[in-house]
Amino acid sequence: MVESPDATAPGSLPPPTFGAENEEMLRCARCELRYQPSKSTSALRLTYCSFLCELGDLGFSISGLEHMEPQPKALEAPAPDAEAEREEQGEPAAVE
């Protein structure tokens, strides 16, 4: 029996799928759809098919991370209860 050229041996990888421009199509890490890396809107073109898959999988986008500016932490004012305790401890007790 002669096998057809399309048949693959068990355990071997299937031949790569190519798009219209003979570019190999990859599978998205999140949605498993095939896509052409040159058409991907993601910053991680070899991993995700679109910006939305990148955002959904990581929780942030790489381009957003690159443009993020650190915000200085606001100085925390002491709690009002702590100030009241300090005032009460500093005053001597009145004896009558």
C-alpha positions in Angstrom: 0.0 0.0 0.0 1.4 3.4 -1.0 0.7 6.3 1.3 -0.3 9.7 -0.1 2.3 12.5 0.2 -0.1 14.4 2.5 -0.1 11.6 5.2 2.3 12.1 8.1 3.9 9.4 10.2 2.7 9.1 13.7 4.6 11.3 16.1 5.8 13.7 13.3 4.8 17.3 13.1 2.4 18.3 10.4 3.8 20.5 7.6 3.7 24.2 8.3 0.8 26.2 7.0 1.6 29.2 4.8 -0.5 32.3 4.1 -1.1 34.1 0.9 2.4 35.7 0.8 4.0 32.3 1.5 4.6 33.4 5.1 4.4 30.7 7.7 1.3 31.0 9.8 1.7 30.7 13.6 -0.8 29.7 16.3 -1.8 32.4 18.8 -0.8 31.5 22.4 -4.2 32.6 23.7 -6.9 31.8 21.2 -5.0 29.1 19.2 -6.0 30.6 15.8 -3.6 30.7 12.9 -2.3 34.1 12.0 0.5 35.7 9.9 3.0 37.5 12.2 3.3 40.5 9.7 -0.4 41.2 10.1 -0.5 40.9 13.9 -1.4 44.1 15.9 0.4 42.8 19.0 3.9 44.0 20.1 4.7 40.3 20.6 4.0 39.3 17.0 5.4 35.8 17.3 3.2 35.0 20.2 -0.2 36.7 19.8 -2.4 37.3 16.8 -3.7 40.7 18.1 -3.4 43.4 20.6 -6.5 42.0 22.4 -5.1 38.6 22.8 -1.9 40.1 24.3 -3.8 42.2 26.6 -6.2 39.4 27.7 -3.4 36.9 28.3 -0.9 39.2 30.1 -3.3 41.7 31.6 -1.3 44.5 30.1 0.2 45.4 26.8 3.9 45.6 26.1 3.5 49.0 24.4 1.6 50.3 27.4 4.3 49.0 29.7 7.0 50.8 27.7 5.1 54.1 27.9 4.2 53.8 31.6 5.6 56.5 33.8 6.2 55.8 37.5 3.9 57.9 39.8 5.6 59.3 42.9 4.0 58.0 46.1 2.1 60.5 48.1 3.4 61.2 51.5 1.0 59.7 54.0 -0.2 62.0 56.7 -0.2 60.6 60.2 -3.5 59.2 61.3 -5.6 61.7 63.4 -5.9 59.1 66.2 -2.1 58.9 66.5 -1.9 62.7 66.9 -4.6 62.7 69.6 -2.7 59.9 71.5 0.5 61.9 71.4 -1.2 65.0 72.8 -2.9 63.1 75.6 0.4 61.4 76.6 2.4 64.6 76.6 0.1 66.5 79.0 0.4 65.9 82.7 -2.7 64.7 84.5 -4.6 67.3 86.4 -5.1 66.6 90.0 -7.7 68.4 91.9 
